[in-house]
């Protein structure tokens, strides 16, 4: 495929703009879906259940929960976009087919869709961060790094969703993904309870889940407690993201170009 | 940026040699040779499953070449798909307009895929909406368009980048006669303006109306090629007589010719005879020979007409259903 990285990025952006153009007409409805759900958890679990939970690391439970919810929301919105959204564009609407008849390649279509999904993650993260700020849940300017981190989390789960899209015979197939992958990570990656103090095998199992590393980083960045071990989290996250992205591109190409 | 491809004015835009393709071990294109010459309208005519769509999808770099040679604009398709796709306009068989965008946005967004700058996209889109007579639908939603409007919009979309080669996969399938004739009119105008076209169809009339040259495909092979008139002359001749059995309730009048005798006569005199159910088709190279037996058929149900491309097609591909 001709063209350097710049051409490829520009082409991916052209696909991104296509998604933006179709999204902006009903942005409000979409935003409610992206943002309302984490806010409901925020209130119900953070304040409702949080009243009965002792402070964690010297801070109220809501301060523990909020950065975890940024990570899980970034995961959810990206995963949703590249499954139900991308699958519709790949199959029913034949949008991918129409795009790859132009100078744009399959890899660039996948990149455009995944970047779009990740942009939705950033948007959701921005909203949650904006709510945390007046509530005194942000302790350091490092918290702004949550936004690029949300993008990486979005690329990772957008790519994973895309892998499922490439393999899916029908929409029902996504139930496996949302129950066994996204659902498990939502509950066992340290969003709701600390992993420290769990039995050793449980800690190791949690470390395999990529969301665990995103949650640890989010929490450190908003809480201002930066440690050297966070580099390991970041390295794992990036490696997993690159692998998932490469895998997604290959599988979609295999499905689309016979 | 734009590489000047090694194409001289007379060089073919597409050249295939021994082109093959199989899906999961099932061969669908079985070694075909053809060229698309600059300025012409070439038609692939064939029944369903003949391999037409697969062949053009290989030209569009949407299906991988299974074997043999396929050059588009003078270079192998797998060498640089992006450079090839930049110069192609494609009207796919299935509707793949973007249902999330309005009519005008469909053109804008597609123009952006080709890297056209904003002002050029706007002028091209306005021009093309006028060309396909959809100006008043610019802000309409795709779902509100009729089948004919969608086809015209798909055509406009394929033209946004001013392609050198326009590829059309069954451009009028499913359209009513009015919509079909409007699309034909637009395609003829484009061809006259110098756009090279490659189209697939299973409408004989479409092939005769639009194509300078035809390739008849069946079961993955090209089984005949030539101009529409040339194919008729070569394979059928000039005239056809169709003879139908008597309809129930219309008994033969006394003294009238017996259908069996007439069928025998037709079978003996025609250069070629085909039977479909109870009907007999006789084909004549010499129109005088056809006219000569007409008196003997008086009182029977028959039709005397000029041979058509449809006769050629059915002769070559048989009359069995293709599903």
Interface residues (C-beta under 8 A of the other chain):
Chain A: X1 X2 X3 X10 X11 X14 X15 X17 X18 X21 X22 X93 X94 X95 X97 X98 X99 X100 X101 X102 X103 X104 X105 X257 X258
Chain B: X23 X60 X62 X63 X64 X80 X81 X82 X83 X85 X86 X88 X90 X92 X94 X95 X96 X97 X98 X99 X100 X101 X105 X109 X110 X112 X113 X114 X115 X161
